[in-house]
Amino acid sequence: MNDKYERQMKKGVLDMIVLELLKSEAKYGYQIIQEMRERSGDIFSLKDGTLYPILYRLEDDGLVVSKWSEAIGKQVPRKYYEITEAGKQALCEIEATWKKISGGISRIMGG
């Protein structure tokens, strides 16, 4: 039962985390997955099938844009995702909402 609640809680913050990871530079999918895993101490360990629908949705909403890199030597082309100005603004709003909600939860839980 614990896994069910953990998945639900994580799902609610993935958009915010992806936008945060793209804030500093454009990244390709596997790079996002790796950085998310490393920076979270393995708390967020996504599969491609979880990440890409998030990226597509963020792109549809105008919060990120994507572009393909050119193949150089043996390196294959990669699709890079970059946060837009609208994405940066949305991230600020999402973060403010997250702080409000997590603060309320902390008060309820006594922490």
Backbone as a chain_set.jsonl record, in Angstrom:
{"seq": "MNDKYERQMKKGVLDMIVLELLKSEAKYGYQIIQEMRERSGDIFSLKDGTLYPILYRLEDDGLVVSKWSEAIGKQVPRKYYEITEAGKQALCEIEATWKKISGGISRIMGG", "coords": {"N": [[0.831, -1.204, 0.0], [2.024, 1.195, 0.632], [3.606, 1.912, -1.625], [1.679, 2.758, -3.453], [0.705, 5.209, -2.387], [3.059, 6.654, -2.343], [3.684, 6.818, -5.107], [1.493, 8.357, -5.995], [1.939, 10.791, -4.642], [4.434, 11.57, -5.697], [3.805, 11.843, -8.406], [2.359, 14.203, -8.51], [4.248, 16.234, -8.397], [6.006, 16.117, -10.49], [5.985, 17.702, -12.891], [6.86, 20.182, -11.917], [9.444, 19.506, -11.027], [10.72, 18.672, -13.409], [10.652, 21.062, -14.893], [12.255, 22.627, -13.218], [14.725, 21.307, -13.471], [15.301, 21.904, -16.095], [15.728, 24.557, -16.025], [18.34, 25.615, -15.856], [19.74, 24.765, -18.145], [19.334, 23.441, -21.501], [18.276, 20.067, -21.926], [18.482, 16.551, -22.762], [16.236, 13.708, -22.815], [17.204, 11.304, -21.376], [19.23, 12.453, -19.92], [17.807, 14.163, -18.238], [16.416, 12.267, -16.712], [18.57, 10.955, -15.427], [19.761, 13.083, -13.96], [17.636, 13.8, -12.315], [17.373, 11.481, -10.784], [19.906, 11.378, -9.51], [20.072, 13.887, -8.118], [17.929, 13.657, -6.4], [18.599, 11.66, -4.709], [17.953, 9.06, -5.489], [15.219, 8.972, -5.035], [13.464, 9.879, -6.962], [13.14, 8.052, -9.638], [12.72, 7.726, -12.702], [11.15, 6.168, -15.552], [11.495, 6.061, -19.132], [8.949, 5.981, -20.261], [7.44, 7.342, -18.438], [8.558, 9.9, -18.241], [8.523, 11.082, -20.892], [5.76, 11.585, -21.696], [5.238, 13.662, -19.897], [7.05, 15.637, -20.74], [6.043, 16.066, -23.342], [3.505, 17.073, -22.751], [4.195, 19.421, -21.348], [5.406, 20.739, -23.433], [3.256, 21.029, -25.214], [1.799, 22.816, -23.699], [3.314, 25.049, -23.963], [5.413, 25.496, -22.257], [7.881, 24.339, -22.453], [10.272, 23.936, -25.094], [11.369, 21.968, -27.871], [14.223, 20.681, -29.611], [16.159, 19.127, -32.158], [19.448, 17.849, -31.952], [22.377, 17.972, -34.02], [23.876, 15.168, -35.613], [27.075, 14.298, -34.678], [29.997, 12.978, -35.686], [30.113, 9.799, -34.344], [28.098, 10.187, -32.637], [24.672, 10.085, -31.94], [21.771, 11.893, -33.142], [20.063, 13.934, -30.779], [17.121, 14.744, -28.971], [16.605, 17.745, -27.545], [15.331, 19.47, -24.713], [14.073, 22.59, -23.698], [13.429, 25.119, -21.34], [10.883, 27.602, -21.575], [10.191, 31.19, -21.494], [7.583, 31.443, -20.546], [7.455, 29.012, -19.275], [9.312, 29.378, -17.216], [8.001, 31.318, -15.725], [5.694, 29.887, -15.048], [6.892, 27.913, -13.493], [7.709, 29.394, -11.249], [5.185, 30.05, -10.214], [4.146, 27.478, -9.708], [5.994, 26.583, -7.824], [5.48, 28.375, -5.712], [2.886, 27.6, -5.057], [3.418, 24.955, -4.295], [5.002, 25.401, -1.997], [3.114, 26.602, -0.335], [1.217, 24.528, -0.057], [2.829, 22.412, 0.978], [3.651, 23.601, 3.338], [1.199, 23.849, 4.677], [0.579, 21.142, 4.984], [2.676, 20.35, 6.66], [2.015, 21.808, 8.954], [-0.392, 20.574, 9.66], [0.487, 17.953, 10.117], [2.084, 18.328, 12.247], [4.72, 19.013, 12.062]], "CA": [[0.0, 0.0, 0.0], [2.931, 2.339, 0.694], [3.997, 2.282, -2.988], [0.557, 3.465, -4.076], [0.694, 6.598, -1.92], [4.289, 7.303, -2.788], [3.524, 7.132, -6.536], [0.545, 9.463, -6.14], [2.581, 12.03, -4.19], [5.474, 11.925, -6.666], [3.178, 12.248, -9.666], [1.901, 15.582, -8.389], [5.332, 17.221, -8.429], [6.943, 15.858, -11.593], [6.083, 18.856, -13.796], [7.694, 21.178, -11.251], [10.822, 19.022, -11.002], [11.25, 18.71, -14.776], [10.9, 22.474, -15.225], [13.411, 23.059, -12.425], [15.94, 20.735, -14.061], [15.552, 22.556, -17.382], [15.93, 25.99, -15.793], [19.73, 26.04, -16.052], [20.201, 24.486, -19.509], [18.568, 22.442, -22.26], [18.711, 18.695, -21.654], [17.743, 15.499, -23.447], [15.454, 12.908, -21.886], [17.981, 10.461, -20.467], [19.967, 13.368, -19.048], [16.837, 14.601, -17.227], [16.178, 11.119, -15.833], [19.773, 10.753, -14.611], [19.931, 14.184, -13.017], [16.556, 13.692, -11.34], [17.727, 10.378, -9.884], [21.07, 11.76, -8.71], [19.79, 15.011, -7.222], [16.92, 13.28, -5.409], [19.076, 10.531, -3.929], [17.196, 7.897, -5.978], [13.788, 9.047, -4.702], [12.783, 9.995, -8.256], [13.8, 7.2, -10.603], [11.69, 7.597, -13.731], [11.369, 5.443, -16.794], [11.184, 6.867, -20.312], [7.503, 6.004, -20.449], [6.862, 8.317, -17.508], [9.086, 11.234, -18.524], [8.187, 11.684, -22.182], [4.432, 12.219, -21.69], [5.348, 14.93, -19.163], [7.711, 16.592, -21.644], [5.115, 16.395, -24.435], [2.456, 17.924, -22.188], [4.796, 20.73, -21.09], [5.614, 21.359, -24.742], [1.924, 21.431, -25.697], [1.382, 23.977, -22.909], [4.208, 26.171, -24.256], [6.342, 25.707, -21.145], [9.189, 23.924, -22.96], [10.391, 23.723, -26.538], [12.354, 20.925, -28.147], [14.937, 20.76, -30.89], [17.079, 18.019, -32.371], [20.854, 18.174, -32.173], [22.928, 17.339, -35.215], [24.782, 14.045, -35.353], [28.484, 14.661, -34.845], [30.764, 11.734, -35.616], [29.292, 8.625, -34.032], [27.022, 10.58, -31.723], [23.359, 10.121, -32.587], [21.022, 13.119, -32.839], [19.27, 13.866, -29.554], [16.102, 15.777, -28.842], [16.836, 18.539, -26.337], [14.197, 20.237, -24.215], [14.502, 23.844, -23.085], [12.32, 25.844, -20.712], [10.556, 28.887, -22.189], [9.889, 32.232, -20.508], [6.307, 31.05, -19.928], [7.785, 27.905, -18.38], [9.96, 29.946, -16.022], [6.953, 31.966, -14.937], [4.857, 28.812, -14.502], [7.66, 27.275, -12.429], [7.592, 30.253, -10.062], [3.831, 29.893, -9.683], [4.028, 26.113, -9.183], [6.8, 26.547, -6.599], [4.749, 29.098, -4.659], [1.782, 26.721, -4.672], [4.018, 23.832, -3.584], [5.397, 25.862, -0.659], [1.889, 26.808, 0.432], [0.642, 23.214, 0.249], [3.705, 21.644, 1.87], [3.582, 24.26, 4.648], [-0.063, 23.446, 5.294], [0.711, 19.737, 5.379], [3.567, 20.323, 7.831], [1.266, 22.283, 10.123], [-1.353, 19.542, 10.027], [1.193, 16.772, 10.592], [2.795, 18.683, 13.464], [6.175, 19.11, 11.827]], "C": [[0.868, 1.258, 0.0], [3.322, 2.825, -0.699], [2.92, 3.101, -3.677], [0.561, 4.94, -3.67], [1.935, 7.35, -2.362], [4.188, 7.704, -4.252], [2.595, 8.321, -6.74], [1.182, 10.79, -5.747], [3.638, 12.503, -5.181], [4.874, 12.465, -7.956], [2.784, 13.72, -9.648], [2.99, 16.632, -8.51], [6.268, 17.08, -9.626], [7.079, 17.021, -12.568], [7.03, 19.901, -13.214], [9.168, 20.755, -11.29], [11.454, 19.084, -12.392], [11.555, 20.147, -15.178], [12.118, 22.998, -14.478], [14.712, 22.547, -13.036], [16.292, 21.379, -15.399], [15.877, 24.043, -17.23], [17.347, 26.443, -16.123], [20.246, 25.826, -17.469], [19.278, 23.478, -20.176], [19.153, 21.058, -21.994], [17.908, 17.73, -22.507], [17.154, 14.557, -22.392], [16.249, 12.101, -20.885], [18.765, 11.308, -19.469], [19.054, 13.865, -17.917], [16.606, 13.486, -16.21], [17.36, 10.909, -14.887], [19.93, 11.836, -13.549], [18.862, 14.141, -11.93], [16.884, 12.61, -10.312], [18.865, 10.792, -8.95], [20.733, 12.829, -7.682], [18.766, 14.668, -6.149], [17.388, 12.143, -4.507], [18.279, 9.27, -4.222], [15.725, 7.883, -5.574], [12.975, 9.113, -5.989], [13.603, 9.244, -9.3], [12.783, 6.868, -11.688], [12.131, 6.703, -14.874], [11.002, 6.383, -17.936], [9.679, 7.048, -20.482], [6.773, 6.923, -19.5], [7.284, 9.725, -17.88], [8.535, 11.841, -19.81], [6.761, 12.239, -22.26], [4.422, 13.563, -20.942], [5.962, 15.993, -20.074], [6.782, 17.013, -22.777], [4.016, 17.325, -23.945], [2.985, 19.335, -21.921], [5.039, 21.481, -22.395], [4.287, 21.847, -25.322], [1.426, 22.682, -24.98], [2.27, 25.197, -23.134], [5.216, 26.449, -23.167], [7.752, 25.23, -21.46], [9.121, 23.845, -24.481], [11.454, 22.643, -26.737], [13.014, 21.188, -29.494], [15.929, 19.601, -30.947], [18.491, 18.545, -32.537], [21.297, 17.486, -33.461], [23.838, 16.194, -34.799], [26.206, 14.492, -35.639], [29.293, 13.382, -34.656], [29.831, 10.554, -35.394], [28.142, 8.954, -33.089], [25.707, 10.667, -32.491], [22.67, 11.449, -32.278], [20.185, 12.902, -31.573], [18.264, 15.007, -29.566], [16.289, 16.464, -27.489], [15.583, 19.344, -26.001], [14.721, 21.441, -23.459], [13.278, 24.556, -22.519], [12.118, 27.177, -21.436], [10.358, 29.936, -21.09], [8.574, 31.926, -19.79], [6.533, 29.908, -18.947], [8.441, 28.388, -17.099], [8.936, 30.609, -15.114], [6.049, 30.916, -14.284], [5.581, 28.117, -13.353], [7.587, 28.092, -11.146], [6.222, 30.092, -9.399], [3.635, 28.508, -9.054], [4.795, 25.996, -7.866], [6.091, 27.23, -5.443], [3.59, 28.242, -4.148], [2.305, 25.545, -3.861], [4.396, 24.238, -2.16], [4.181, 26.057, 0.238], [1.297, 25.463, 0.873], [1.521, 22.448, 1.235], [3.752, 22.269, 3.264], [2.312, 23.884, 5.402], [-0.017, 22.015, 5.782], [1.567, 19.625, 6.628], [2.837, 20.77, 9.089], [0.265, 21.229, 10.597], [-0.644, 18.343, 10.673], [2.025, 17.062, 11.85], [4.295, 18.825, 13.302], [6.496, 20.441, 11.392]], "O": [[0.482, 2.277, -0.573], [3.366, 4.032, -0.935], [3.227, 4.041, -4.41], [0.432, 5.818, -4.523], [1.873, 8.529, -2.71], [4.569, 8.819, -4.61], [2.872, 9.194, -7.562], [0.995, 11.798, -6.428], [3.731, 13.695, -5.473], [5.379, 13.431, -8.528], [2.87, 14.401, -10.67], [2.688, 17.809, -8.707], [7.222, 17.847, -9.759], [8.185, 17.302, -13.031], [7.889, 20.438, -13.914], [10.039, 21.581, -11.56], [12.603, 19.504, -12.532], [12.613, 20.417, -15.748], [12.926, 23.733, -15.046], [15.695, 23.285, -13.108], [17.459, 21.396, -15.791], [16.255, 24.704, -18.198], [17.533, 27.552, -16.624], [21.079, 26.592, -17.953], [18.537, 22.756, -19.509], [20.366, 20.898, -21.854], [16.793, 18.04, -22.928], [17.532, 14.608, -21.222], [16.01, 12.191, -19.681], [18.939, 10.921, -18.313], [19.489, 13.974, -16.771], [16.6, 13.725, -15.003], [17.173, 10.709, -13.687], [20.197, 11.542, -12.384], [19.146, 14.411, -10.763], [16.692, 12.807, -9.113], [18.79, 10.579, -7.74], [21.071, 12.691, -6.506], [18.731, 15.311, -5.1], [16.642, 11.707, -3.629], [17.965, 8.501, -3.313], [15.051, 6.869, -5.757], [11.924, 8.481, -6.1], [14.624, 9.735, -9.78], [12.076, 5.863, -11.608], [13.322, 6.513, -15.122], [10.293, 7.371, -17.741], [9.204, 8.137, -20.806], [5.609, 7.252, -19.727], [6.47, 10.648, -17.844], [8.121, 13.0, -19.814], [6.573, 13.299, -22.857], [3.689, 14.481, -21.31], [5.454, 17.11, -20.166], [6.737, 18.19, -23.135], [3.636, 18.262, -24.646], [2.316, 20.323, -22.223], [4.896, 22.702, -22.456], [4.209, 22.953, -25.858], [0.723, 23.507, -25.566], [2.018, 26.26, -22.567], [5.819, 27.523, -23.141], [8.713, 25.657, -20.82], [8.048, 23.704, -25.066], [12.318, 22.435, -25.886], [12.444, 21.822, -30.382], [16.461, 19.16, -29.928], [18.707, 19.568, -33.185], [20.663, 16.538, -33.925], [24.488, 16.251, -33.755], [26.5, 15.005, -36.718], [29.269, 12.779, -33.583], [28.885, 10.337, -36.151], [27.313, 8.096, -32.783], [25.649, 11.259, -33.569], [22.958, 12.066, -31.253], [19.668, 11.809, -31.339], [18.524, 16.085, -30.099], [16.15, 15.844, -26.434], [14.876, 19.829, -26.885], [15.675, 21.345, -22.687], [12.221, 24.589, -23.15], [13.088, 27.804, -21.861], [10.358, 29.609, -19.903], [8.46, 32.121, -18.58], [5.879, 29.841, -17.907], [8.161, 27.868, -16.019], [8.996, 30.48, -13.892], [5.684, 31.04, -13.115], [4.959, 27.768, -12.35], [7.42, 27.527, -10.065], [6.119, 30.009, -8.175], [3.029, 28.387, -7.99], [4.313, 25.387, -6.91], [6.097, 26.725, -4.321], [3.347, 28.174, -2.943], [1.708, 25.173, -2.85], [4.134, 23.492, -1.216], [4.21, 25.722, 1.422], [0.926, 25.29, 2.034], [1.021, 21.898, 2.216], [3.879, 21.556, 4.26], [2.341, 23.632, 6.607], [-0.512, 21.704, 6.865], [1.226, 18.889, 7.554], [3.013, 20.188, 10.16], [0.099, 21.022, 11.799], [-1.127, 17.791, 11.661], [2.599, 16.149, 12.442], [5.048, 18.766, 14.275], [7.662, 20.744, 11.138]]}, "num_chains": 1, "name": "protein.A"}
